[in-house]
Amino acid sequence: MIHIHRAKDRGHFDYGWLNTWHTFSFGDFSDPERCGFHRIRVINQDRIVPGSRFETHFHQDMEIVSYIVEGALGHIDSFGNGSSIRPGEVHYLGAGTGVTHSEFNQSQNQATEFLQIWIPPNVEGAAPTYDQRVFSTAARLGQLCLVASGDGRDKSIRIRQNLDIHASLLKTEQRLSTSIDHNAAVWLQLIRGSLVVNDHLLDPGDGLCAEDVARLDIRSRAPGDPHTNKAEFLLIVMPLGLAKEAAYRVLRNLRE
């Protein structure tokens, strides 16, 4: 079973300093049919104008993974962590018992764009934790590069939940295939370019969710982003228990 969540159906708000798209219900965007997908609670694509910022705010018991698309994202938090995050880098904040932080565009002349993914942890009340790693273009090109996982294998960032997040770049007409366990759900979020996935055409901002699908065949159909000429996407794979993660909503009634 495969469903497509079109980019045009996302929540979209332009606040001047921030242009943001919400795949699932978030903030001022509420859709009872789109309240997350299994362990994924939020996928936001944010574009911050030069010199602007998210003011200091609080998180608790949430795993937050940020994937940088362009520009430079600054981060500071209440535990003294401070960093600059650039394309090819992934930033992780495990909020645990609670942390305040701020994110901001470090450039005065270039927009910063990134995807932020929120995942409820598999244990509450843990100590806050933080990580940031570089995943090169070569590591992502033409293959699925594991950037975050529940066990930290293959030098990925270890998060407190049983799922895998992969990043990939495909040149025009480049292909890759991956087998999917019959007891797993997947979400593919296309960032740039155009893909065909199991005969489903995806454009930038589209999401694809799949259950009970044995294999994903992925092909970059058309020239990607004009700056990179590559399609770019994230693939999240979630092994499921027999109860199909009843505590989390499964997206239904999605239509192409």
MARROLUM-162414 format. One record per residue: residue number from 1; x, y, z of N, C-alpha, C in turn. Coordinates in steps of 0.1 Angstrom, whole numbers, plus 2048, in hexadecimal, padded with zeros to 3 digits. Layout:
! MARROLUM-162414
[node NUM,[X,Y,Z],[X,Y,Z],[X,Y,Z]]
...
! end
This chain:
! MARROLUM-162414
[node 1,[808,7F4,800],[800,800,800],[809,80C,800]]
[node 2,[807,815,7F6],[80E,821,7F5],[805,82D,7F3]]
[node 3,[807,838,7FB],[7FF,844,7FA],[809,850,7F7]]
[node 4,[805,85A,7F0],[80D,865,7ED],[806,871,7F5]]
[node 5,[80F,879,7FC],[80B,885,802],[811,890,7FA]]
[node 6,[808,897,7F2],[80D,8A2,7E9],[812,8AE,7F1]]
[node 7,[81C,8B5,7EB],[821,8C1,7F2],[817,8CB,7F3]]
[node 8,[80D,8CC,7EA],[803,8D7,7EA],[7FA,8D5,7F6]]
[node 9,[7F9,8C9,7FC],[7F0,8C6,807],[7F7,8C8,814]]
[node 10,[803,8CC,815],[80A,8CF,821],[804,8DD,827]]
[node 11,[806,8DE,834],[803,8EC,839],[80E,8F5,835]]
[node 12,[80B,901,831],[815,90B,82D],[812,918,833]]
[node 13,[81D,91E,838],[81C,92C,83E],[828,934,83B]]
[node 14,[826,940,837],[831,949,834],[830,955,83E]]
[node 15,[839,955,847],[839,95F,852],[843,96A,84F]]
[node 16,[848,96B,843],[851,975,83F],[85F,971,842]]
[node 17,[863,96F,84F],[870,96A,852],[871,95B,850]]
[node 18,[866,954,850],[866,945,84F],[85B,941,845]]
[node 19,[85F,938,83B],[856,932,832],[856,923,836]]
[node 20,[84B,91D,83A],[84B,910,840],[83F,907,83A]]
[node 21,[843,8FA,838],[839,8F1,833],[838,8E5,83D]]
[node 22,[82C,8E1,841],[82A,8D7,84B],[824,8CB,845]]
[node 23,[82B,8C0,844],[825,8B3,83F],[81A,8AE,848]]
[node 24,[81B,8AF,855],[811,8AB,85E],[80C,8B7,867]]
[node 25,[801,8B5,86E],[7FB,8BF,876],[806,8C5,87F]]
[node 26,[807,8D2,87F],[811,8D9,887],[80D,8E7,889]]
[node 27,[80F,8ED,894],[80C,8FB,896],[7FE,8FF,892]]
[node 28,[7FD,908,888],[7F1,90D,883],[7EB,904,878]]
[node 29,[7F2,8FA,875],[7EC,8F0,86B],[7E7,8E4,872]]
[node 30,[7DA,8E2,870],[7D3,8D6,877],[7CB,8CE,86D]]
[node 31,[7CF,8C2,86B],[7C7,8B9,862],[7C7,8AB,86A]]
[node 32,[7BB,8A7,86E],[7B9,89B,876],[7BE,88E,86E]]
[node 33,[7BE,88F,861],[7C3,884,859],[7D2,883,858]]
[node 34,[7D9,88E,85C],[7E7,88F,85B],[7ED,893,868]]
[node 35,[7EE,88A,871],[7F3,88C,87F],[800,884,881]]
[node 36,[807,881,877],[813,879,878],[812,86C,871]]
[node 37,[81D,864,871],[81D,857,86A],[825,84E,873]]
[node 38,[81E,845,87A],[825,83C,883],[82E,844,88C]]
[node 39,[83B,842,88C],[844,849,896],[847,857,892]]
[node 40,[844,85B,886],[847,869,882],[83C,872,886]]
[node 41,[83F,87D,88D],[835,886,892],[835,893,889]]
[node 42,[841,898,885],[842,8A4,87D],[84C,8A3,872]]
[node 43,[849,8A8,866],[853,8AB,85C],[850,8B9,857]]
[node 44,[858,8C2,85B],[857,8D0,856],[863,8D3,84D]]
[node 45,[85F,8DB,843],[86A,8E0,83A],[86A,8EF,83C]]
[node 46,[874,8F4,841],[875,902,845],[880,90A,83D]]
[node 47,[87C,916,839],[885,91F,832],[886,92C,83A]]
[node 48,[891,92F,83F],[893,93B,847],[89B,946,840]]
[node 49,[895,952,83F],[89C,95D,838],[8A9,961,83F]]
[node 50,[8B2,967,838],[8BF,96B,83E],[8BD,973,84B]]
[node 51,[8C5,96F,855],[8C5,977,862],[8BA,974,86B]]
[node 52,[8B1,96B,868],[8A5,968,871],[8A7,95C,879]]
[node 53,[89D,95A,883],[89F,94F,88C],[892,94A,892]]
[node 54,[892,93D,897],[888,938,8A0],[88D,93D,8AE]]
[node 55,[885,944,8B5],[889,949,8C2],[88A,93D,8CC]]
[node 56,[890,93F,8D7],[892,934,8E0],[885,92E,8E5]]
[node 57,[884,920,8E4],[878,919,8E7],[87C,90C,8EE]]
[node 58,[872,905,8F3],[874,8F9,8FC],[86F,8ED,8F5]]
[node 59,[876,8E2,8F7],[872,8D4,8F2],[874,8CA,8FE]]
[node 60,[86B,8C0,8FE],[86C,8B6,908],[868,8A9,901]]
[node 61,[86F,89E,904],[86C,890,8FF],[868,890,8F0]]
[node 62,[872,895,8E8],[870,895,8DA],[87E,893,8D4]]
[node 63,[87F,88A,8CA],[88B,888,8C2],[88A,891,8B6]]
[node 64,[893,89B,8B4],[892,8A5,8A9],[89F,8A3,8A0]]
[node 65,[89C,8A0,894],[8A7,89E,88A],[8A5,8A9,87F]]
[node 66,[8B0,8B1,87D],[8B0,8BB,873],[8B9,8B8,867]]
[node 67,[8B4,8B9,85B],[8BC,8B6,84F],[8BD,8C2,847]]
[node 68,[8CA,8C7,845],[8CC,8D4,83F],[8CC,8D3,82F]]
[node 69,[8C4,8DB,829],[8C3,8DB,81A],[8CC,8E6,814]]
[node 70,[8CC,8F2,819],[8D5,8FC,814],[8D6,907,81F]]
[node 71,[8E1,90F,81E],[8E4,919,827],[8EB,914,834]]
[node 72,[8EA,91B,83F],[8F1,918,84B],[8E7,91A,857]]
[node 73,[8E4,910,85E],[8DB,911,869],[8E3,911,876]]
[node 74,[8E2,91C,87E],[8E8,91C,88B],[8DF,916,896]]
[node 75,[8E5,911,8A0],[8DE,90B,8AB],[8E5,90E,8B8]]
[node 76,[8DD,912,8C2],[8E2,913,8D0],[8D8,90D,8D9]]
[node 77,[8DC,907,8E4],[8D2,902,8EE],[8D7,904,8FC]]
[node 78,[8CE,900,905],[8D0,903,914],[8DA,8FB,91A]]
[node 79,[8E0,8F1,913],[8EB,8E9,918],[8F8,8ED,913]]
[node 80,[8F9,8F9,90C],[905,8FE,908],[90A,8FA,8FA]]
[node 81,[901,8F2,8F3],[905,8EE,8E6],[903,8F9,8DC]]
[node 82,[90C,8FB,8D3],[90A,905,8C9],[911,900,8BC]]
[node 83,[90B,902,8B1],[911,8FC,8A4],[90C,903,898]]
[node 84,[913,901,88D],[90E,905,880],[90C,8F9,878]]
[node 85,[900,8F7,872],[8FC,8EB,86B],[8FA,8EF,85C]]
[node 86,[901,8E7,853],[901,8EB,845],[8FD,8DF,83D]]
[node 87,[8FA,8E1,830],[8F5,8D6,827],[8FF,8CA,828]]
[node 88,[8F9,8BE,829],[900,8B2,82B],[902,8AE,83A]]
[node 89,[8FD,8B7,842],[8FE,8B4,851],[8F0,8B1,857]]
[node 90,[8F0,8A9,861],[8E3,8A5,868],[8E5,8A9,876]]
[node 91,[8DC,8B0,87C],[8DC,8B4,88A],[8D1,8AC,892]]
[node 92,[8D5,8A8,89E],[8CB,8A0,8A6],[8CB,8A7,8B4]]
[node 93,[8BE,8A9,8B9],[8BC,8AD,8C6],[8B2,8A4,8CD]]
[node 94,[8B6,89C,8D7],[8AD,894,8DF],[8A9,89C,8EB]]
[node 95,[89D,8A1,8EB],[899,8AB,8F5],[898,8A5,903]]
[node 96,[894,898,904],[894,891,911],[88C,899,91B]]
[node 97,[892,89B,927],[88B,8A2,932],[888,8B0,930]]
[node 98,[88F,8B6,925],[88B,8C4,922],[898,8CC,91E]]
[node 99,[896,8D4,913],[8A1,8DC,90E],[89B,8E8,907]]
[node 100,[8A1,8F4,909],[89E,8FF,901],[8A8,901,8F6]]
[node 101,[8A4,906,8EB],[8AE,909,8E0],[8A9,913,8D6]]
[node 102,[8B2,918,8CE],[8AE,921,8C3],[8B6,91D,8B7]]
[node 103,[8AF,91F,8AB],[8B5,91C,89E],[8B4,929,896]]
[node 104,[8BE,92B,88E],[8BE,938,887],[8C6,937,87A]]
[node 105,[8C3,940,870],[8CB,941,864],[8D7,949,867]]
[node 106,[8E3,943,865],[8EF,949,868],[8F4,953,85D]]
[node 107,[8ED,952,851],[8F2,95B,846],[8E9,967,846]]
[node 108,[8EF,972,841],[8E8,97F,83F],[8E4,981,831]]
[node 109,[8E7,977,828],[8E4,979,81A],[8DF,96C,813]]
[node 110,[8DE,961,81A],[8D9,955,814],[8CE,94E,81D]]
[node 111,[8C4,949,817],[8BA,942,81F],[8BF,935,824]]
[node 112,[8BA,930,82F],[8BD,923,834],[8B1,91A,833]]
[node 113,[8B2,90E,82D],[8A7,905,82C],[8AA,8F7,832]]
[node 114,[8A1,8F2,83A],[8A4,8E5,840],[897,8DE,843]]
[node 115,[898,8D0,845],[88D,8C8,849],[88E,8C5,857]]
[node 116,[884,8C6,85F],[884,8C2,86D],[87A,8B7,870]]
[node 117,[87F,8AC,875],[877,8A0,878],[876,89E,887]]
[node 118,[869,89D,88C],[867,89A,89A],[862,88C,89C]]
[node 119,[868,885,8A5],[865,877,8A8],[863,875,8B7]]
[node 120,[858,870,8BC],[856,86D,8CA],[860,862,8CE]]
[node 121,[867,864,8D9],[871,85A,8DD],[86B,84D,8E2]]
[node 122,[873,842,8E3],[86E,836,8E8],[86F,835,8F7]]
[node 123,[875,83F,8FD],[876,840,90C],[875,84F,910]]
[node 124,[86D,852,919],[86B,860,91E],[874,863,92A]]
[node 125,[877,86F,92C],[87E,873,938],[88D,871,938]]
[node 126,[893,86E,92C],[8A1,86C,92B],[8A8,879,92B]]
[node 127,[8B5,878,92C],[8BD,885,92C],[8BE,88A,91E]]
[node 128,[8BE,897,91D],[8BF,89D,910],[8CD,899,909]]
[node 129,[8CD,898,8FC],[8D9,894,8F5],[8D9,89C,8E8]]
[node 130,[8E5,89C,8E2],[8E8,8A5,8D6],[8F2,89E,8CD]]
[node 131,[8F0,89F,8C0],[8FB,89A,8B7],[8FA,8A2,8AA]]
[node 132,[904,8A1,8A2],[905,8A8,895],[910,8A1,88D]]
[node 133,[90C,89D,880],[916,896,878],[915,89A,86A]]
[node 134,[920,898,862],[921,89B,854],[91F,88E,84C]]
[node 135,[916,88F,842],[915,884,839],[917,889,82B]]
[node 136,[922,885,825],[927,88B,819],[91E,888,80D]]
[node 137,[920,890,802],[918,88E,7F6],[91B,880,7F1]]
[node 138,[928,87C,7F1],[92C,86F,7EC],[924,864,7F4]]
[node 139,[923,866,801],[91C,85B,809],[90D,85A,806]]
[node 140,[907,865,801],[8F9,865,7FE],[8F6,863,7EF]]
[node 141,[8FF,865,7E6],[8FD,865,7D8],[8FA,856,7D3]]
[node 142,[8EE,854,7CD],[8EB,848,7C7],[8E8,83C,7D1]]
[node 143,[8E7,840,7DE],[8E5,835,7E8],[8DD,83B,7F4]]
[node 144,[8D9,832,7FC],[8D2,837,809],[8DD,837,813]]
[node 145,[8DF,843,819],[8E9,845,823],[8E2,846,831]]
[node 146,[8E5,83D,83A],[8DE,83D,847],[8E4,849,84F]]
[node 147,[8DB,853,853],[8E0,85E,85A],[8DB,85E,869]]
[node 148,[8D0,857,86C],[8CC,855,87A],[8C5,848,87B]]
[node 149,[8C7,842,887],[8C1,835,88A],[8BF,833,899]]
[node 150,[8B8,828,89C],[8B6,825,8AA],[8C2,81F,8B1]]
[node 151,[8CB,819,8A9],[8D7,812,8AE],[8E4,819,8AB]]
[node 152,[8E4,824,8A3],[8F0,82B,89F],[8F9,824,896]]
[node 153,[8F5,81A,88F],[8FE,812,887],[902,81A,87B]]
[node 154,[90D,815,875],[913,81B,869],[916,82A,86A]]
[node 155,[91A,82E,876],[91E,83C,879],[912,846,878]]
[node 156,[906,841,879],[8FA,849,879],[8F8,84F,887]]
[node 157,[8F0,85A,888],[8ED,860,895],[8E3,857,89C]]
[node 158,[8E6,854,8A9],[8DD,84B,8B0],[8D2,853,8B7]]
[node 159,[8C5,84F,8B4],[8BA,856,8BA],[8B2,84C,8C2]]
[node 160,[8A9,851,8CB],[8A2,849,8D4],[894,844,8CE]]
[node 161,[895,83D,8C3],[889,837,8BD],[88E,82D,8B2]]
[node 162,[885,823,8B0],[889,818,8A7],[884,81C,899]]
[node 163,[88D,823,892],[88B,826,884],[898,82A,87E]]
[node 164,[898,82A,870],[8A4,82E,869],[8A0,83A,860]]
[node 165,[8A9,844,85F],[8A8,84F,856],[8B3,84F,84C]]
[node 166,[8B0,84E,83F],[8BA,84E,835],[8B9,85B,82D]]
[node 167,[8C4,85F,828],[8C5,86B,81E],[8CB,866,811]]
[node 168,[8C6,86C,806],[8CB,867,7F9],[8CA,873,7EF]]
[node 169,[8D4,872,7E6],[8D4,87B,7DA],[8D5,872,7CD]]
[node 170,[8CD,876,7C3],[8CD,86E,7B7],[8CF,878,7AB]]
[node 171,[8D8,875,7A2],[8DA,87C,796],[8CE,878,78D]]
[node 172,[8CC,880,782],[8C1,87E,779],[8C2,870,773]]
[node 173,[8B6,868,774],[8B5,85B,76F],[8BD,851,777]]
[node 174,[8C2,855,783],[8C9,84B,78B],[8BF,843,793]]
[node 175,[8C2,837,796],[8B8,82E,79D],[8BE,828,7A9]]
[node 176,[8B5,825,7B3],[8B9,81C,7BE],[8AD,814,7C2]]
[node 177,[8AF,808,7C8],[8A4,800,7CD],[8A7,7FC,7DB]]
[node 178,[89D,7FA,7E3],[89F,7F5,7F1],[894,7EC,7F4]]
[node 179,[897,7E1,7FB],[88D,7D8,800],[888,7DD,80D]]
[node 180,[87B,7DB,810],[874,7DF,81C],[86F,7D3,823]]
[node 181,[872,7D2,830],[86C,7C7,838],[85D,7C7,837]]
[node 182,[856,7BC,837],[848,7BC,836],[841,7C2,842]]
[node 183,[848,7C3,84D],[843,7C8,859],[849,7D6,85C]]
[node 184,[84A,7DE,852],[84F,7EB,854],[847,7F6,84C]]
[node 185,[847,802,850],[841,80D,849],[84C,817,845]]
[node 186,[84A,81D,83A],[854,827,835],[84E,834,831]]
[node 187,[856,83F,833],[852,84C,82E],[85D,851,826]]
[node 188,[85A,856,81A],[864,85C,811],[860,86B,80F]]
[node 189,[869,874,813],[867,882,811],[870,888,807]]
[node 190,[86A,88C,7FB],[872,892,7F0],[875,8A1,7F3]]
[node 191,[882,8A4,7F3],[886,8B2,7F6],[887,8BA,7E9]]
[node 192,[88F,8B4,7DF],[891,8BB,7D3],[891,8B1,7C7]]
[node 193,[88E,8B6,7BB],[88E,8AD,7B0],[881,8A6,7AE]]
[node 194,[882,89B,7A5],[876,894,7A2],[879,885,7A2]]
[node 195,[871,87D,7A9],[873,86F,7AA],[867,867,7A5]]
[node 196,[86A,85B,7A0],[860,850,79E],[863,845,7A8]]
[node 197,[859,842,7B1],[85B,838,7BB],[850,82E,7B9]]
[node 198,[853,822,7B5],[849,817,7B2],[83E,81C,7A9]]
[node 199,[842,824,79E],[839,829,794],[831,835,799]]
[node 200,[834,83B,7A5],[82D,847,7AA],[837,852,7A8]]
[node 201,[832,85D,7A1],[83A,869,79F],[83A,872,7AB]]
[node 202,[845,876,7AF],[846,880,7BB],[84D,88C,7B6]]
[node 203,[848,898,7BA],[84E,8A5,7B8],[853,8AB,7C5]]
[node 204,[85B,8B5,7C5],[860,8BB,7D2],[855,8BE,7DC]]
[node 205,[858,8B9,7E9],[84F,8BB,7F4],[845,8AF,7F5]]
[node 206,[844,8A7,7EB],[83B,89B,7EC],[840,891,7F6]]
[node 207,[837,88A,7FD],[83B,87F,806],[834,872,801]]
[node 208,[83B,867,803],[835,85A,800],[836,851,80C]]
[node 209,[82A,84C,810],[82A,842,81B],[826,834,816]]
[node 210,[82D,82A,81C],[82A,81D,817],[82A,813,822]]
[node 211,[821,809,821],[820,7FE,82B],[81E,7F2,822]]
[node 212,[823,7E6,827],[822,7D9,820],[826,7DA,812]]
[node 213,[832,7E1,810],[838,7E2,803],[846,7DC,804]]
[node 214,[849,7D2,7FB],[855,7CA,7FC],[861,7D2,7F7]]
[node 215,[85F,7DB,7EE],[86B,7E1,7E8],[867,7EF,7E3]]
[node 216,[870,7F9,7E4],[86F,806,7DE],[879,807,7D3]]
[node 217,[874,80A,7C7],[87D,80D,7BB],[87C,81C,7B9]]
[node 218,[888,822,7BA],[888,831,7BA],[891,836,7AE]]
[node 219,[88B,83F,7A6],[892,844,79B],[891,853,79A]]
[node 220,[89C,85A,798],[89B,869,796],[897,86C,788]]
[node 221,[88C,872,786],[885,872,779],[88A,87E,771]]
[node 222,[88C,88A,777],[88F,896,76F],[89A,89D,776]]
[node 223,[8A0,8A7,770],[8AB,8AF,776],[8A7,8B3,784]]
[node 224,[8AF,8B2,78E],[8AC,8B5,79C],[8AE,8C4,79E]]
[node 225,[8B1,8C8,7AA],[8B3,8D6,7AD],[8BD,8DC,7A4]]
[node 226,[8BA,8E8,79E],[8C3,8EE,794],[8D1,8F1,79A]]
[node 227,[8D2,8F2,7A7],[8DF,8F5,7AC],[8E8,8E8,7AE]]
[node 228,[8E1,8DD,7AF],[8E8,8D0,7B1],[8E6,8C6,7A7]]
[node 229,[8DB,8C8,79F],[8D7,8BE,795],[8D5,8B0,79A]]
[node 230,[8D0,8AF,7A7],[8CE,8A3,7AD],[8C0,8A3,7B4]]
[node 231,[8B9,897,7B4],[8AE,896,7BD],[8B3,893,7CB]]
[node 232,[8AC,898,7D5],[8B0,896,7E3],[8A4,892,7EB]]
[node 233,[8A5,887,7F3],[89A,883,7FB],[89F,87C,808]]
[node 234,[895,87B,811],[897,873,81E],[88E,867,81D]]
[node 235,[893,85B,822],[88B,84F,823],[88B,84B,832]]
[node 236,[880,84A,838],[87F,846,846],[878,838,847]]
[node 237,[87F,82E,84D],[87A,820,84E],[877,81D,85C]]
[node 238,[86B,818,85F],[867,815,86D],[862,807,86E]]
[node 239,[86A,7FE,874],[865,7F1,878],[859,7F2,881]]
[node 240,[84F,7EA,87F],[843,7EA,886],[840,7DE,88E]]
[node 241,[83A,7DF,89A],[836,7D3,8A2],[829,7CD,89C]]
[node 242,[825,7C3,8A2],[818,7BC,89E],[80C,7C5,89F]]
[node 243,[80D,7CE,8A9],[802,7D7,8AB],[802,7E3,8A2]]
[node 244,[80C,7E3,898],[80D,7EE,88F],[80D,7FC,895]]
[node 245,[814,7FD,8A1],[816,809,8A8],[809,811,8AA]]
[node 246,[800,80A,8B0],[7F2,80F,8B2],[7F2,81D,8B9]]
[node 247,[7FD,820,8C0],[7FD,82D,8C7],[7FF,839,8BE]]
[node 248,[803,836,8B2],[805,841,8A8],[7FB,83F,89C]]
[node 249,[7F7,84A,897],[7ED,84A,88C],[7F4,846,87F]]
[node 250,[7ED,83E,877],[7F2,83A,86A],[7EA,843,860]]
[node 251,[7F2,849,857],[7EB,852,84E],[7E2,84A,844]]
[node 252,[7D6,84D,844],[7CD,847,83A],[7C6,851,831]]
[node 253,[7BF,84D,828],[7B7,855,81F],[7BF,860,818]]
[node 254,[7CC,85D,816],[7D4,865,80E],[7D1,862,7FF]]
[node 255,[7D1,86C,7F7],[7CD,86A,7E9],[7D8,871,7E0]]
[node 256,[7DA,86B,7D5],[7E3,872,7CB],[7DD,87E,7C5]]
! end
